């Protein structure tokens, strides 16, 4: 199926985008200091942590966090063999991390 949408007021598009981005940013900031569960594949809890950052420019192991990620401080590892979504050359699994380490 294909879906098309006509935009009647193209001059409002930039302001609408800015409003949506602002709302998304506020929603993400509400998650700071919230406890969370990290889920692996197959679908299971692999760690528990706390969201400590949402700024896309925050660094997590020499890589900018990016717009679609949260910076999470690990406080409990359930499955150390779980692979990280964004590994680096030294850290590929949760067992390579220590409590208090950050993941994206």
DRENDONU-287295 format. One record per residue: residue in one letter; x, y, z of N, C-alpha, C in turn. Coordinates in Angstrom, 1 decimal. Each point is the difference from the previous one (the first is absolute). Example, Ala and Ser with C-alpha at 12.3 -4.5 7.8 and 13.67 -1.06 7.14 Angstrom:
<pts>
PT   r      n.x      n.y      n.z     ca.x     ca.y     ca.z      c.x      c.y      c.z
PT   a     13.2     -5.7      7.8     -0.9      1.2      0.0      0.9      1.2      0.0
PT   s     -0.4      1.1     -0.7      0.9      1.1      0.0     -0.8      1.1      0.8
</pts>
This chain:
<pts>
PT   r      n.x      n.y      n.z     ca.x     ca.y     ca.z      c.x      c.y      c.z
PT   x      0.8     -1.2      0.0     -0.8      1.2      0.0      0.9      1.2      0.0
PT   x     -0.5      1.0     -0.7      0.7      1.3      0.0     -0.9      1.1      0.6
PT   x      0.6      0.9      0.7     -0.8      1.0      0.6      0.6      1.4     -0.4
PT   x     -0.8      0.9     -0.4      0.4      1.3     -0.3     -0.7      1.0      0.9
PT   x      0.6      1.1      0.3     -0.6      1.0      0.8      0.2      1.4     -0.7
PT   x     -1.0      0.7     -0.2      0.1      1.4     -0.6      0.2      1.0      1.2
PT   x      0.9      0.9     -0.2      0.3      1.0      1.0     -0.5      1.3     -0.6
PT   x     -1.0      0.6      0.6     -0.6      1.2     -0.6      0.7      1.2      0.4
PT   x      0.7      0.1      1.1      0.7      1.2      0.5      1.4     -0.4      0.2
PT   x      0.8      0.0     -1.1      1.4     -0.3      0.1      0.8      1.0      0.8
PT   x     -0.5      1.2      0.1      0.8      1.0      0.8     -0.1     -0.3      1.5
PT   x     -0.9     -0.8      0.5     -0.1     -0.4      1.4      0.9     -1.2      0.3
PT   x      0.4     -0.7     -0.9      0.8     -1.3      0.2      1.2      0.2      0.9
PT   x      0.9      1.0     -0.2      1.1      0.1      0.9     -0.4      0.3      1.4
PT   x     -1.0      0.8      0.3     -0.4      0.2      1.4     -0.7     -1.2      0.6
PT   x     -0.7     -0.8     -0.8     -0.6     -1.2      0.5      1.1     -1.0      0.3
PT   x      1.1     -0.1     -0.8      1.1     -0.9      0.3      0.7      0.4      1.3
PT   x      0.2      1.3      0.2      0.6      0.5      1.2     -0.8     -0.3      1.2
PT   x     -1.3      0.1     -0.1     -0.9     -0.3      1.1      0.1     -1.5      0.4
PT   x      0.0     -0.8     -1.0      0.1     -1.5      0.2      1.4     -0.3      0.6
PT   x      1.0      0.6     -0.5      1.4     -0.3      0.6      0.1      0.5      1.4
PT   x     -0.6      1.1      0.3      0.0      0.5      1.4     -0.8     -0.9      0.9
PT   x     -1.2     -0.5     -0.4     -0.8     -0.9      0.8      0.8     -1.3      0.2
PT   x      0.7     -0.5     -1.0      0.7     -1.3      0.2      1.2      0.2      0.9
PT   x      0.6      1.2      0.0      1.2      0.3      0.9     -0.5      0.0      1.4
PT   x     -1.2      0.7      0.3     -0.5      0.0      1.3     -0.4     -1.4      0.5
PT   x     -0.6     -0.8     -0.8     -0.3     -1.4      0.4      1.2     -0.7      0.4
PT   x      1.1      0.1     -0.8      1.2     -0.7      0.3      0.6      0.4      1.3
PT   x      0.0      1.4      0.3      0.5      0.5      1.2     -0.7     -0.5      1.3
PT   x     -1.3     -0.3     -0.2     -0.8     -0.5      1.1      0.5     -1.4      0.5
PT   x      0.7     -0.7     -0.9      0.5     -1.3      0.4      1.3     -0.1      0.8
PT   x      0.7      1.2      0.1      1.2      0.0      0.7     -0.2     -0.4      1.5
PT   x      0.9     -0.7      0.6     -0.1     -0.6      1.3     -1.0     -1.1      0.2
PT   x     -0.6     -0.4     -1.1     -1.0     -1.1      0.1      0.7     -1.4     -0.1
PT   x     -0.4     -0.9      0.8      0.6     -1.4     -0.1     -0.6     -0.6     -1.3
PT   x      0.9     -0.9     -0.6     -0.5     -0.6     -1.2      0.6     -1.5      0.0
PT   x     -0.6     -0.7     -0.9      0.5     -1.4     -0.3      0.5      0.0     -1.4
PT   x      1.2     -0.6     -0.2      0.5     -0.2     -1.3     -0.3     -1.4     -0.5
PT   x     -0.5      0.0     -1.2     -0.6     -1.2     -0.5      0.9     -0.5     -1.2
PT   x      0.3     -1.3      0.0      0.9     -0.6     -1.0     -0.9     -0.8     -1.0
PT   x      0.7     -0.8     -0.8     -0.6     -0.8     -1.0      0.5     -1.5      0.3
PT   x     -0.8     -1.0      0.1     -1.5      0.2     -0.1     -0.5      0.8      1.2
PT   x     -1.3      0.5     -0.1     -0.6      0.9      0.9      0.1     -0.4      1.4
PT   x      1.0      0.6      0.7      0.2     -0.3      1.5      0.7      1.1      0.6
PT   x     -0.1      0.2      1.3      0.7      1.0      0.7      1.4     -0.4      0.2
PT   x      1.0      0.9     -0.4      1.4     -0.4      0.1      0.7      0.9      1.0
PT   x     -0.6      1.1      0.4      0.6      0.9      1.0     -1.0      1.0      0.5
PT   x      0.3      0.6      1.2     -0.8      1.1      0.5      0.9      1.2      0.1
PT   x     -0.6      1.2     -0.2      0.8      1.2      0.1     -0.8      1.2      0.3
PT   x      0.6      1.2     -0.1     -0.7      1.3      0.2      0.4      0.9     -1.2
PT   x     -1.0      0.6     -0.6      0.3      1.0     -1.1      0.6      1.2      0.6
PT   x      1.2      0.3     -0.5      0.8      1.2      0.5      0.2      1.1     -1.1
PT   x     -0.3     -0.3     -1.2      0.2      1.0     -1.0     -0.9     -0.2     -1.3
PT   x     -0.4      1.1     -0.6     -0.8     -0.1     -1.2      0.6      0.9     -1.1
PT   x      1.0      0.8      0.3      0.5      1.0     -0.9      0.8     -0.8     -1.1
PT   x     -0.4      0.2     -1.3      0.6     -0.7     -1.1      1.5      0.2     -0.1
PT   x      0.5      1.1      0.6      1.5      0.3     -0.1      0.7     -0.6      1.2
PT   x     -0.6     -0.6      1.0      0.7     -0.7      1.0      0.8     -1.1     -0.6
PT   x      1.2     -0.3      0.6      0.8     -1.0     -0.5     -0.2     -1.3      0.8
PT   x      0.0     -1.1     -0.7      0.0     -1.3      0.7      1.0     -0.9     -0.7
PT   x      1.1     -0.2      0.6      1.2     -0.7     -0.5      0.4      0.6     -1.3
PT   x      0.4      1.3      0.0      0.5      0.7     -1.1     -0.9      0.2     -1.2
PT   x     -1.3     -0.3      0.1     -0.9      0.2     -1.0     -1.2      0.8      0.5
PT   x     -0.4      1.0     -0.8     -1.1      0.8      0.4     -1.3     -0.8      0.2
PT   x     -0.7      0.2      1.0     -1.2     -0.8      0.3     -1.0      0.0     -1.2
PT   x     -0.3      1.1     -0.6     -0.9      0.0     -1.2     -1.4      0.2      0.5
PT   x     -0.9      0.4     -0.9     -1.3      0.4      0.3     -1.0     -1.0      0.5
PT   x      0.3     -1.3     -0.4     -1.0     -1.0      0.4      0.4     -0.9      1.1
PT   x      1.0      0.5      0.8      0.6     -0.9      1.1     -0.1      0.8      1.3
PT   x      0.0     -0.8      1.1      0.1      0.4      1.3      1.4     -0.4      0.6
PT   x      0.6      0.7      0.9      1.2     -0.4      0.7     -0.5     -0.6      1.3
PT   x      0.4     -1.3      0.2     -0.5     -0.7      1.2      1.2     -0.5      0.8
PT   x     -0.1      0.3      1.3      1.0     -0.5      1.0     -0.5     -1.4      0.4
PT   x      0.9     -1.0     -0.2     -0.4     -1.4      0.4      0.2     -0.2      1.5
PT   x     -1.1     -0.5      0.7      0.2     -0.3      1.4     -0.3     -1.5      0.4
PT   x     -0.4     -0.8     -1.0     -0.1     -1.4      0.2      0.1     -0.7     -1.3
PT   x      0.8     -1.0     -0.2      0.2     -0.8     -1.2     -0.7     -1.3      0.2
PT   x     -1.0     -0.4     -0.8     -0.7     -1.2      0.1      0.6     -1.1     -0.8
PT   x      0.4      0.4     -1.3      0.6     -0.9     -0.9      1.2      0.6     -0.6
PT   x      1.2     -0.4      0.6      1.3      0.6     -0.5      0.3     -0.4     -1.4
PT   x     -0.5     -1.0     -0.5      0.3     -0.4     -1.4     -0.8      0.7     -1.1
PT   x     -0.9      0.9      0.5     -0.8      0.8     -1.0      0.9      0.9     -0.8
PT   x     -0.1      0.0     -1.3      0.7      0.9     -0.9     -0.5      1.5      0.2
PT   x      0.9      0.9     -0.1     -0.4      1.4      0.0     -0.5      0.5     -1.4
PT   x     -1.0      0.8      0.0     -0.5      0.5     -1.2      1.0      0.9     -0.8
PT   x      0.8      0.8      0.8      1.1      0.8     -0.6      1.3     -0.3      0.7
PT   x      0.6     -1.2     -0.5      1.3     -0.4      0.6      1.1      0.9     -0.5
PT   x      1.2      0.0      0.7      1.2      0.6     -0.5      1.0     -1.1     -0.1
PT   x      1.3      0.4     -0.2      1.0     -1.0     -0.3      0.3     -0.9      1.3
PT   x     -0.2      0.6      1.2      0.3     -0.7      1.2     -1.2     -0.5      0.8
PT   x     -1.1      0.5     -0.3     -1.2     -0.3      0.8     -1.1     -0.5     -1.0
PT   x     -0.3     -1.3      0.1     -0.9     -0.6     -0.9     -1.2     -0.6      0.7
PT   x      0.2     -0.4      1.2     -1.1     -0.7      0.8     -0.1      0.7      1.4
PT   x     -1.2     -0.2      0.6     -0.2      0.6      1.3      1.1     -0.4      1.0
PT   x      0.5     -1.3     -0.1      1.0     -0.5      0.9      1.3      0.8     -0.1
PT   x      0.2      0.8     -1.1      1.2      0.8     -0.1     -0.1      1.3      0.7
PT   x     -1.2      0.3      0.6     -0.3      1.2      0.7      0.0     -0.2      1.5
PT   x      0.1      1.1      0.7     -0.1      0.0      1.4     -1.3      0.7      0.5
PT   x     -0.4     -0.3      1.2     -1.2      0.8      0.5      0.4      1.4      0.1
PT   x     -0.9      0.9     -0.5      0.2      1.4     -0.1      0.5      0.5     -1.3
PT   x      0.3     -1.0     -0.9      0.4      0.3     -1.4     -1.2      0.6     -0.7
PT   x      0.3      0.6     -1.1     -1.1      0.6     -0.9     -0.2     -0.8     -1.3
PT   x     -1.2     -0.1     -0.4     -0.3     -0.6     -1.3     -1.0      0.9     -0.7
PT   x      0.0      0.0     -1.3     -1.0      0.7     -0.8     -1.2     -0.9     -0.3
</pts>
